[in-house]
Amino acid sequence: MSAASVRAQSKETRQPRESDPDQFIVREQSQRIRLRIGLRIQATNGLVQRAVATVVHPMEWPEQKLQLVDSEAPAGVQVQTRRVGGTAEQMIMRIPSMAAGTTVVCTRTFEMTRWTQRVKPEAREQLRAVSPEQSRSFLQPSDGIESTHQEIRQFAKEATGENWSAWDRVNALFQATRSRVKYVEGPFAGALAGLRAGQGDCEELTCLFIAVCRASGIPARVVWGPGHTWGEFALADADGKFVWIPADPAKERQLGVINHFTPILQKGDRFVLPDMPGKPQRYLAPRCTGSGATPLLEAIEDVQPIAADAPR
């Protein structure tokens, strides 16, 4: 990495041992994508000094490969990245001073290869539930994922039966979530509100699915992309290693299938940031600290498919 992209590490959550996902999940079709991501910072209210701004920064996954092709930052602005919780990254911009009425734009542009996914049929029999000792730290509630609430627990209990396989239990929770919540666009409300109202968009569907998984002792997490969220849940292989499996209750009828190419910006929903040690953050939203006036922040998330015959 160049000096401009030195990674500053944050305090990370200990990550579990993970199995090779290619043993259990097939990457099917691929799409090349040009992703420009960053932050526009506007000193609309007066002088801003010693500003430190952050915005989510994509990272590689088995289903997503990245190549940095361009970067933009004004002279004097230092740009770094840091890993957060092992499953997300942030771009950090250090700005010495911004006069009133000025704007700073920092971006990175990637050429990405993104794959659709489908769980192998035999994996449904090969994978088992994660042990309680391994799953405990992945079952906590987070903002909008009220996995310990009695109504969530009761809904999860009613959806599953005794002595079911791990896959059958998760599939029942997935189908129950899809049946209970009608897709309706709206502001974020969370799992419990979606359960009670019987409606919500991709965030309510995903949050409810993750909440009932956690309430049932199954690790699960949010996957975030531009304009869409979905989930992943974890089962264990024969050696007890985690296998994270996709689940999109808003777009897919089948568990373990992803048929879209939405870029992945982050995975997870309980991030403890070194400069925000209090309540865990569900999403790495744009943020800026410093002295003087409070600037206006605008995330940049520009996604453009690359034609199949375009030069590499």
Secondary structure per residue as TSV (DSSP state, phi and psi in degrees):
chain	resnum	aa	ss	phi	psi
A	1	M	-	360.0	149.9
A	2	S	-	-78.1	167.7
A	3	A	G	-60.1	-29.1
A	4	A	G	-71.8	-14.2
A	5	S	G	-123.8	29.0
A	6	V	-	-61.2	135.2
A	7	R	B	-89.1	121.5
A	8	A	-	-94.1	117.9
A	9	Q	-	-79.9	135.9
A	10	S	-	-96.0	172.4
A	11	K	-	-66.3	123.0
A	12	E	-	-107.5	145.9
A	13	T	-	-72.6	137.4
A	14	R	-	-65.4	126.0
A	15	Q	-	-93.3	147.8
A	16	P	-	-76.0	162.8
A	17	R	-	-68.1	134.9
A	18	E	B	-119.7	142.8
A	19	S	-	-80.2	163.2
A	20	D	-	-67.3	113.1
A	21	P	G	-64.2	-24.0
A	22	D	G	-66.3	-16.1
A	23	Q	G	-70.5	-24.4
A	24	F	T	-125.2	-17.8
A	25	I	E	-128.2	131.8
A	26	V	E	-94.9	130.2
A	27	R	E	-88.5	121.1
A	28	E	E	-100.6	-103.3
A	29	Q	E	-77.4	154.3
A	30	S	E	-126.2	155.7
A	31	Q	E	-138.6	130.4
A	32	R	E	-85.4	136.0
A	33	I	E	-135.8	142.5
A	34	R	E	-103.4	118.2
A	35	L	E	-117.5	117.8
A	36	R	E	-107.8	122.0
A	37	I	E	-136.2	145.9
A	38	G	E	168.6	-150.4
A	39	L	E	-147.5	136.9
A	40	R	E	-106.0	122.6
A	41	I	E	-116.8	121.4
A	42	Q	E	-120.0	123.7
A	43	A	-	-85.9	69.0
A	44	T	T	-78.1	-22.1
A	45	N	T	-108.0	6.0
A	46	G	S	136.1	-173.2
A	47	L	-	-63.3	134.3
A	48	V	E	-119.4	131.2
A	49	Q	E	-129.2	148.9
A	50	R	E	48.6	49.0
A	51	A	E	-81.5	140.1
A	52	V	E	-125.7	111.3
A	53	A	E	-112.0	148.0
A	54	T	E	-134.2	149.3
A	55	V	E	-150.6	154.4
A	56	V	E	-62.9	146.0
A	57	H	E	-132.3	128.5
A	58	P	-	-67.6	158.6
A	59	M	-	-138.1	168.3
A	60	E	-	-81.5	147.8
A	61	W	B	-139.0	165.2
A	62	P	T	-54.0	-31.9
A	63	E	T	-95.5	8.3
A	64	Q	E	-151.2	116.0
A	65	K	E	-112.2	141.4
A	66	L	E	-123.8	146.5
A	67	Q	E	-136.4	119.1
A	68	L	E	-72.2	124.5
A	69	V	E	-118.0	-14.7
A	70	D	E	-163.2	154.8
A	71	S	E	-146.5	152.5
A	72	E	E	-137.9	127.0
A	73	A	-	-163.0	136.5
A	74	P	-	-66.0	156.6
A	75	A	T	-58.4	137.8
A	76	G	T	92.0	-11.9
A	77	V	-	-94.7	123.3
A	78	Q	E	-90.0	132.3
A	79	V	E	-124.0	127.7
A	80	Q	E	-133.3	172.0
A	81	T	E	-126.4	154.0
A	82	R	E	-139.2	144.4
A	83	R	E	-82.3	138.8
A	84	V	E	-124.9	115.7
A	85	G	T	65.9	9.2
A	86	G	T	82.6	-11.6
A	87	T	T	-128.2	12.4
A	88	A	E	-156.7	163.2
A	89	E	E	-135.3	154.6
A	90	Q	E	-122.7	145.7
A	91	M	E	-89.9	130.8
A	92	I	E	-113.4	126.2
A	93	M	E	-118.0	122.9
A	94	R	E	-108.4	116.1
A	95	I	E	-117.4	114.8
A	96	P	E	-60.0	-45.2
A	97	S	E	-161.0	145.3
A	98	M	E	-133.5	118.9
A	99	A	-	-69.6	154.7
A	100	A	T	-56.7	134.2
A	101	G	T	88.3	-1.9
A	102	T	-	-95.0	162.9
A	103	T	E	-132.4	138.7
A	104	V	E	-117.8	130.4
A	105	V	E	-120.9	124.8
A	106	C	E	-125.1	125.2
A	107	T	E	-139.5	160.2
A	108	R	E	-131.5	139.6
A	109	T	E	-116.3	129.7
A	110	F	E	-119.7	146.5
A	111	E	E	-99.8	123.4
A	112	M	E	-119.8	143.5
A	113	T	E	-110.9	123.1
A	114	R	E	-122.4	132.2
A	115	W	E	-109.5	147.9
A	116	T	E	-77.1	164.1
A	117	Q	E	-137.0	150.6
A	118	R	E	-150.8	128.6
A	119	V	E	-69.2	140.8
A	120	K	-	-69.3	138.9
A	121	P	T	-54.6	-38.5
A	122	E	T	-69.9	-20.2
A	123	A	H	-64.8	-28.3
A	124	R	H	-61.7	-28.3
A	125	E	H	-94.4	-28.2
A	126	Q	H	-78.6	-31.6
A	127	L	-	-87.1	149.8
A	128	R	B	-132.2	175.7
A	129	A	-	-67.6	145.0
A	130	V	-	-69.7	141.6
A	131	S	-	-64.2	150.7
A	132	P	H	-56.4	-36.3
A	133	E	H	-63.6	-39.4
A	134	Q	H	-78.1	-31.8
A	135	S	H	-85.9	-16.7
A	136	R	G	-53.3	-45.9
A	137	S	G	-74.8	-6.1
A	138	F	G	-106.0	10.5
A	139	L	-	-111.7	2.9
A	140	Q	-	-71.1	149.2
A	141	P	-	-70.3	159.6
A	142	S	B	-141.0	177.1
A	143	D	T	-57.3	117.1
A	144	G	T	82.8	-0.1
A	145	I	B	-124.4	80.7
A	146	E	-	-87.5	67.2
A	147	S	T	-69.4	-15.8
A	148	T	T	-97.8	-2.1
A	149	H	S	-70.0	141.5
A	150	Q	H	-60.1	-37.9
A	151	E	H	-67.0	-37.1
A	152	I	H	-66.5	-45.6
A	153	R	H	-62.1	-40.3
A	154	Q	H	-67.7	-41.4
A	155	F	H	-60.6	-43.2
A	156	A	H	-64.3	-41.8
A	157	K	H	-64.1	-41.3
A	158	E	H	-70.4	-22.3
A	159	A	H	-81.8	-19.2
A	160	T	-	-121.5	164.2
A	161	G	-	-118.8	173.5
A	162	E	T	-74.9	144.8
A	163	N	T	61.5	25.2
A	164	W	-	-80.1	154.0
A	165	S	-	-67.8	161.3
A	166	A	H	-58.9	-44.0
A	167	W	H	-62.7	-45.2
A	168	D	H	-62.6	-36.0
A	169	R	H	-64.8	-47.4
A	170	V	H	-65.7	-40.2
A	171	N	H	-62.5	-39.3
A	172	A	H	-63.8	-40.0
A	173	L	H	-66.1	-39.7
A	174	F	H	-62.6	-48.7
A	175	Q	H	-69.5	-35.1
A	176	A	H	-65.1	-39.0
A	177	T	H	-63.3	-46.0
A	178	R	H	-62.5	-37.3
A	179	S	H	-73.5	-33.6
A	180	R	H	-79.2	-37.8
A	181	V	-	-108.3	115.7
A	182	K	E	-80.4	136.4
A	183	Y	E	-72.9	116.8
A	184	V	-	-141.4	123.8
A	185	E	-	-63.2	143.1
A	186	G	-	177.6	177.5
A	187	P	S	-68.1	159.0
A	188	F	-	-62.7	131.8
A	189	A	-	-127.4	-30.6
A	190	G	-	101.7	177.3
A	191	A	H	-65.3	-50.5
A	192	L	H	-64.0	-43.0
A	193	A	H	-64.1	-39.7
A	194	G	H	-64.2	-40.7
A	195	L	H	-61.8	-46.1
A	196	R	H	-70.1	-40.9
A	197	A	H	-80.9	-23.6
A	198	G	T	73.2	19.9
A	199	Q	E	-155.5	161.0
A	200	G	E	163.4	173.3
A	201	D	-	-100.2	-156.9
A	202	C	H	-60.8	-29.9
A	203	E	H	-70.4	-43.6
A	204	E	H	-66.8	-42.7
A	205	L	H	-61.3	-46.1
A	206	T	H	-66.3	-46.1
A	207	C	H	-62.7	-39.3
A	208	L	H	-67.2	-42.8
A	209	F	H	-59.9	-45.8
A	210	I	H	-65.3	-40.5
A	211	A	H	-61.9	-44.2
A	212	V	H	-72.1	-30.8
A	213	C	H	-61.9	-51.2
A	214	R	H	-62.6	-38.4
A	215	A	H	-64.0	-22.7
A	216	S	T	-98.3	9.1
A	217	G	T	82.5	17.6
A	218	I	-	-109.7	118.4
A	219	P	-	-59.7	139.2
A	220	A	E	-154.7	156.2
A	221	R	E	-151.8	161.0
A	222	V	E	-85.5	143.4
A	223	V	E	-114.2	128.5
A	224	W	E	-112.0	134.0
A	225	G	E	-137.8	169.4
A	226	P	T	-59.9	113.2
A	227	G	T	78.3	4.3
A	228	H	E	-155.4	146.3
A	229	T	E	-130.0	150.3
A	230	W	E	-147.3	-167.4
A	231	G	E	-133.7	171.8
A	232	E	E	-139.1	146.1
A	233	F	E	-127.2	159.3
A	234	A	E	-116.5	131.5
A	235	L	E	-117.4	177.9
A	236	A	E	-119.6	145.2
A	237	D	-	-84.0	-172.3
A	238	A	T	-63.6	-23.6
A	239	D	T	-94.7	5.0
A	240	G	S	83.4	7.5
A	241	K	-	-80.5	144.9
A	242	F	E	-66.8	142.0
A	243	V	E	-127.6	111.3
A	244	W	E	-86.2	127.0
A	245	I	E	-119.9	133.0
A	246	P	E	-73.0	151.2
A	247	A	E	-151.9	118.9
A	248	D	-	-123.8	86.8
A	249	P	T	-68.0	-15.5
A	250	A	T	-83.3	-29.3
A	251	K	T	-118.6	-19.4
A	252	E	-	-118.6	142.0
A	253	R	S	-85.7	-21.1
A	254	Q	S	-108.2	143.1
A	255	L	T	-73.3	143.3
A	256	G	T	80.6	21.6
A	257	V	E	-131.1	134.2
A	258	I	E	-130.0	116.5
A	259	N	-	-110.3	15.7
A	260	H	-	-121.6	168.5
A	261	F	-	-112.7	25.5
A	262	T	-	-57.0	124.6
A	263	P	-	-59.6	144.8
A	264	I	-	-92.5	120.4
A	265	L	-	-94.4	-36.8
A	266	Q	E	-162.3	157.8
A	267	K	E	-124.3	135.5
A	268	G	-	117.8	167.7
A	269	D	S	-153.4	18.9
A	270	R	-	-140.7	75.4
A	271	F	E	-100.5	126.9
A	272	V	E	-102.3	114.1
A	273	L	E	-93.8	144.0
A	274	P	T	-61.4	-28.9
A	275	D	T	-97.5	3.7
A	276	M	E	-139.5	71.5
A	277	P	E	-74.8	-1.2
A	278	G	E	-82.4	-116.1
A	279	K	E	-65.5	131.6
A	280	P	E	-59.8	145.0
A	281	Q	E	-96.0	134.5
A	282	R	S	-78.6	-26.2
A	283	Y	S	-147.1	144.5
A	284	L	-	-83.0	74.5
A	285	A	-	-71.8	154.9
A	286	P	-	-56.6	141.1
A	287	R	E	-151.1	149.1
A	288	C	E	-145.1	130.7
A	289	T	E	-119.8	160.6
A	290	G	E	158.5	-163.2
A	291	S	E	-118.4	157.7
A	292	G	E	94.5	-150.2
A	293	A	S	-72.0	157.0
A	294	T	-	-86.3	120.8
A	295	P	-	-79.2	162.0
A	296	L	E	-89.8	129.8
A	297	L	E	-112.1	137.4
A	298	E	E	-135.9	114.6
A	299	A	E	-69.2	141.9
A	300	I	E	-108.5	118.4
A	301	E	E	-137.4	88.1
A	302	D	E	-107.6	117.4
A	303	V	E	-116.6	122.8
A	304	Q	E	-134.1	119.0
A	305	P	E	-61.2	145.7
A	306	I	-	-100.2	129.3
A	307	A	-	-58.0	145.7
A	308	A	T	-60.5	-29.3
A	309	D	T	-97.6	10.3
A	310	A	S	-71.2	145.1
A	311	P	-	-65.0	146.9
A	312	R	-	-88.1	360.0
